[in-house]
Structure formats: structure tokens, C-alpha cells
Amino acid sequence: MVNRKTVAMVLGLALVWAPAVVMLAQQDPPAAVWEPAPAPPNWSQPARDGYQAGVDAALKDIAAGRSLNPDRHEACRHPDLPSEQRADFRMGFRRGYRAVVEHRLHPDRDRDG
């Protein structure tokens, strides 16, 4: 036979926890962390390296509240590479930087395809 104290305790816990469980069930799932698409595999290695450097630079600029301009970065203006690789690196850097900035300005574009 079930005693009254046990029934009262179970009912009390159900009344206390039920609203919290319902509220949690109605919440949206956590948002996924956005990451830019990787650089195209057909790009040169300096361009792919520049792209990643540009992504990293843009994320740091945003976090620090700095102006969003890839050309103010020394790595973009004067990459430490042989002269024949610098243009590819700069192109990749600017494209990676722009991917992050565009996402920040227009985040819905990434989801809508």
C-alpha cells in the first residue's frame, strides 16, 4: 500500500518540475556555430593560406571592434612570401576576410542558400 507522504511528495515534485520541463521542451535548439566555407581546392596553396589568414583576421577584428578592412593588415599588404605567390595570397586573404564580413552583415544569406 502506498502511503500518503509518498504520494504527496511525488505530486509536489511533479508540480514543481513540470513547468520547467515544458519550458525546456519549447526552447529552440542551440544555434550552430557558423564557419565559412573552405577555400576552393583548385586554388593555389598561397591563395588557400591567404583565405584562412583573412578569415582569422576578420574574426579577430570583429571581436576587437576594429574597423573591417583587410588592406590594413600587414599580412595582406606585405605577405612574407616569394613575389610570385603574393598576388594569390592577397586574393585569398581578401576573399576569406570578405566571407566573414558578409556573414556578419547578412547572416540570413548563408541559411537561405
Secondary structure in CASP SS format (residue, H / E / C, confidence):
PFRMAT SS
TARGET T0000
AUTHOR 0000-0000-0000
METHOD secondary structure of the structure
MODEL  1
M C 1.00
V C 1.00
N C 1.00
R H 1.00
K H 1.00
T H 1.00
V H 1.00
A H 1.00
M H 1.00
V H 1.00
L H 1.00
G H 1.00
L H 1.00
A H 1.00
L H 1.00
V H 1.00
W H 1.00
A H 1.00
P H 1.00
A H 1.00
V H 1.00
V H 1.00
M H 1.00
L H 1.00
A H 1.00
Q H 1.00
Q C 1.00
D C 1.00
P C 1.00
P C 1.00
A C 1.00
A C 1.00
V C 1.00
W C 1.00
E C 1.00
P C 1.00
A C 1.00
P C 1.00
A C 1.00
P C 1.00
P C 1.00
N C 1.00
W C 1.00
S C 1.00
Q H 1.00
P H 1.00
A H 1.00
R H 1.00
D H 1.00
G H 1.00
Y H 1.00
Q H 1.00
A H 1.00
G H 1.00
V H 1.00
D H 1.00
A H 1.00
A H 1.00
L H 1.00
K H 1.00
D H 1.00
I H 1.00
A H 1.00
A H 1.00
G C 1.00
R C 1.00
S C 1.00
L C 1.00
N C 1.00
P H 1.00
D H 1.00
R H 1.00
H C 1.00
E H 1.00
A H 1.00
C H 1.00
R H 1.00
H C 1.00
P C 1.00
D C 1.00
L C 1.00
P C 1.00
S H 1.00
E H 1.00
Q H 1.00
R H 1.00
A H 1.00
D H 1.00
F H 1.00
R H 1.00
M H 1.00
G H 1.00
F H 1.00
R H 1.00
R H 1.00
G H 1.00
Y H 1.00
R H 1.00
A H 1.00
V H 1.00
V H 1.00
E H 1.00
H H 1.00
R H 1.00
L H 1.00
H C 1.00
P H 1.00
D H 1.00
R H 1.00
D H 1.00
R H 1.00
D H 1.00
G C 1.00
END
